[in-house]
């Protein structure tokens, strides 16, 4: 009976594993300082090439700096605790 359960649940377990991995990669990108800095540089380039206007630039830049500040604070807190 357990072998049959394992066979039937294997596709579901594979999907769950895949979702977890995608989530890990997404979180790493979201909270990685270097990734945020790259996004800031790309945003600056878009603004300089007139692909976005100043208002869009300022809004996106603020969000990126907020993320960067949150990551920095989290890292500092982790270093103090650990």
C-alpha positions in Angstrom: 0.0 0.0 0.0 2.8 2.5 0.9 4.6 1.8 -2.4 1.4 2.6 -4.3 1.0 5.8 -2.3 4.6 6.8 -3.1 4.0 6.2 -6.8 0.8 8.1 -6.9 2.1 11.1 -4.8 5.5 11.3 -6.7 4.3 14.0 -9.2 2.8 16.1 -6.4 6.0 15.8 -4.3 8.0 16.9 -7.4 5.8 19.9 -7.9 6.1 20.9 -4.2 9.9 20.5 -4.4 10.0 22.7 -7.6 7.9 25.4 -6.0 10.2 25.5 -2.9 13.2 25.9 -5.1 11.6 28.7 -7.2 10.7 30.4 -3.9 14.3 30.1 -2.6 15.7 31.6 -5.8 13.1 34.4 -5.8 13.8 35.3 -2.2 17.6 35.2 -2.8 17.2 37.6 -5.7 14.8 39.8 -3.7 17.0 40.1 -0.7 20.5 40.1 -2.4 22.3 43.4 -2.1 24.2 42.9 -5.4 21.0 42.1 -7.2 19.4 45.3 -5.9 22.4 47.4 -6.9 22.3 45.9 -10.4 18.6 46.8 -10.6 19.5 50.4 -9.5 22.1 50.6 -12.2 19.7 49.3 -14.8 17.1 51.8 -13.7 19.6 54.6 -14.0 20.4 53.5 -17.5 16.7 53.4 -18.4 16.3 56.9 -17.2 19.4 58.2 -19.0 18.1 56.6 -22.2 14.7 58.2 -21.8 13.0 54.9 -21.5 11.2 56.0 -18.3 10.3 59.5 -17.1 11.6 61.1 -13.9 8.5 60.3 -11.9 8.7 56.6 -12.7 12.5 56.7 -12.0 12.0 58.3 -8.6 9.2 55.8 -7.6 11.2 52.8 -8.6 14.4 54.1 -7.1 12.6 54.7 -3.8 11.3 51.1 -3.8 14.8 49.7 -4.5 16.4 51.9 -1.8 13.8 50.7 0.6 14.6 47.1 -0.2 18.3 47.8 0.1 17.8 49.5 3.5 15.6 46.5 4.7 18.3 44.0 3.7 21.0 46.1 5.3 19.1 46.3 8.6 18.3 42.6 8.5 22.0 41.8 8.0 23.1 44.1 10.8 20.5 42.6 13.1 21.6 39.1 12.2 25.3 40.0 12.8 24.4 41.4 16.2 22.5 38.3 17.2 24.8 35.7 15.7 
